[in-house]
Amino acid sequence: MNNIYAALEIGTTRTVLAIGESENGGRLKVTSFAEIPSTGIRKSQILDINQATQSIRSVLQQIERKQDEAGAKITVGNAFLVVSGQHIKADSFSGLAQVENSRVGDEEINEVRRAAQAMTLPKDREPLDIIEQDYVLDNLGGITTPKGMSGRVLRLNTLHIHADSNRIQDARTAADAAHLEIREPLFATTCAADAVLEDYEKKNGALVLDLGGGSTGYAVYSDGYLVSSGVIGVGGDHITNDIAHAFQTTNAQ
């Protein structure tokens, strides 16, 4: 059962749980999916933990019922947490390493990667992902594989994506109360981008917009890697509000 994975997203308008099974080539096949309207959530942030817990319980029951009807007796005990919201930020950071003997080897690459991951975050921030971008050898940038190249100083540019640790803990608390363990938090927009973009699209340049009910995540790719990402506090509910105002009707209608 090690090739079975679950992912939970507690969104503004809906709470979603998906079950996937790994296939050859590293791809995931979604085998079951359930969603219910969210309660106690605004702009992808939990405002009422009890209501959020009930949403998680309901979606767990729904997906386990679907699995049972399909003849698969699966109890979901843990899941990756897919998060969004304006509290998610991305900062650029570079690591440096001196090149011994004027030629880049595995030791220098490992050293610069460790240095690039050593960005210090405030205590109230939790890392979601570290995106490696390009290497720079002296004044030559855009390098993807520096091993064997000659130079003196090697730099690795990275993008650190991080979130408000309190908001992540709220989601963990709600999930724990529903007897669901959170394995790791992941940024919803980069997950979406990995699912829909081909390598050549990232190379040529692409913008992914992840439009949710209360917020919109964005991810910008150029030369094959992520160069900018974040979340703005505008989502589908703003469109609904505008339509309701223009036509003098209720949001529900």
N, C-alpha and C positions, 0 to 999 in steps of 0.2 A: 504493500500500500504506500510505499515511499514515493511513488510517482503521481500521487493524487495531491492536488493543491486547492486551497480555498482562498478567496479574496472577498473582503467586506468593504463596502463604501457606505458611509453614513452621510448622505447628501441632503441638500436643502429640501428637495421635493420628494425624494425617494431613498429608501434604504435597500441596497442591493447585495446579494450574496451569490457568487459564482463558484462552481466546481470545475476544475480542469485536470486533464490527464496528459502527462508528457508523452510526446511522440518522438520518433527518430528525427534527428536534425535539430533538436532543442525547441521545437514548437510545442505549443499547448493546444489541446483540443478541448473546448468547453463542452462538458457533458451534462451539466445541469445549471439552471439559472432561476433565481427567484427575486422578486422585488415587491415592496409594499410602500404606500405613502409614508413619508417621514413625519414624525411629530417631535416637537421640542428642539428643532433645528432651525437656525436662521443664518443665511450666508455661509453655509457649510460648517457652522460652529454650533456646538451643543449648548443650549440654554436651559434644558431640563433633562438631567441625567436619567431620571425615572422613566420619562417618556421615550428617551433614546434607547434605554434598556429594553423596554417593551417592544419597540420596533425591531431590535435585533433578535429578541426571542421569537417574534412572529415570523421573521424571514427565515430563521433557522428551522422552525417547525414546518414551514412551507416547503423548503428545499429537501428536508429529510422525508417529508411525505411524498414528494416527487420521486426521490430515490427509491423509496419503498415500493411505490407503484411500478417502477421500472425494474424491480427485482434486485436492486442493489442495496444491501443493508449497510449504509454508511452513516456513522455518527460524526458530525463535524465538531472536532475538539479545538482546532486552532485555525487561524486565517491570517493572511497578510492584510494590513489595514491600508486602504487607498484613501489618501487625504487631499483636500483642497482648502481654499480659503485665503483671504488677504494676508494672513499671518505668515504665509510661506514666502520666503525671499531667496534670492540667488546672488552670491558674491564671487567675484573673480579672485583667484589666489594663485601665486606661482611659487614653485620650489626650485632651489638652486643646488648645483653640485659641481665641484671642481673636477676636471677631467685629468686623470693620471696618465702620464706617458702620451698626452696629446691625442689619444684615440679613445672613443667611447666604447666601454664594455658593459657587461651585465652588472658589474658592481656600481658603476655610475648611474645606470638606469634605475636600479633598485633604490639607490640613495636619493635620487631626485624625486622618485615616486613617493617615497616616505616623507620627504620634505614637503611635497605638494599636498599631502593629506594632513599636514600638521597645523592647519589653520585653527586658531583658538576662537571658539564661539562663546558668547555670554552664557551665564548659567541657566538663563531662561530659554535657551534655544536648543533644539535637538536636530542633529544631522539626518537628512533623508537620503542624500546621494552625493557622490563626488564624481563629476564628469571630467574625464581627461580630455584635453583638447590637443594642442600641437606642442611639439618640442621646439626649442630655440637653441641653436648652437652658436655661441658668440652673437653675431648679428644676423644669422640666417634663420628665419622662421618658417613655419608651415611644414616642419619635418614630422613625419608619422613614425618612422623607425630610425633612430639615430645610431644604432649599433654599428660600429666599424668606421664611423665618420670621424674626421680630425677636427679638433678644436680645443678650447681651454675651459669654457664655462657652459654647462648644460642647464637649460631651464625648461620646466614643464608647466604649461598653463592649464589651470583647472577651473571648473565652476562648481562651487559648493552650494547645494540647495538645502535649506534648513527651515525649521518650523518652530512655532511657539510650543515649548515642551508642555506647558499647562494644558493647551488645547489637545495635544496628543494624549496626555494622561487622562483627560476627561473621557476620551473615546475608549481608552483601556478600561477605565472604571466601569463604564456602561457595558462593555463587552464582558468583563469579568462577572458582573452581576447576572449576565445571561449565560454564564458558564461557557464562554468562548474565549480562548487564549489568543492574544495578539502576538503574532510571530515577529513582525517587522513593519514599520510604517513606510509607505511608498508614495511618491508624488503622482497624483492622478494624471496630470497632463503629460509627463514624460512616459508614463505607462501607455497612454493612448497613442503617443507618437511612435513608440516602439512597435505597437500593434499595427499601425496603418502605413508607416513610411517604409519605402525600400531604401537600400543603401545609396542608389544613384540619386534619389530625391534629396537625401540629406547632403550629398555631395554638391548637387546643383543649387541647393538653397530652398528651404521650405519653412512656412509658418503654419503651425498647428494651433487651432483655437478649440479649446474644450469648453463649450458653452453649457453651464449648469443652470440650476434654478435660481441661485443667488449670487454666483460669481462665475468668472470666466478665466480659465488658465490659458497661458500661451507658452509656446516653445519655438524658438527660432534656431534653425539649423543652417550652417554654411560650411563648405569644404569638408563635409562629412561628420561634423560634430556639433554639439549643442553650444551656442554662443550666448544665448539670453533666455531667461525664463522667469515666470512669476504669475501672479493672480491679481485681477482687478475686481472690484466689488460691484460689477454689473452683470446680471444674468437674465435668464428667461422671464423672471418675475417682473423685471422692469418693462419688458415688452407687453406682458399681460396688463400691467398697470396703465401703460400708455393707451392701449386699445380700449380698456374699460373707461378711461377718462374721455377719450375722443368720442366714443359712442354712448356715453352716459349710461353704462350698464355696470353690473357687478363683476368683480374679478372671477367669481365662480362661473358666471355665464360666459 
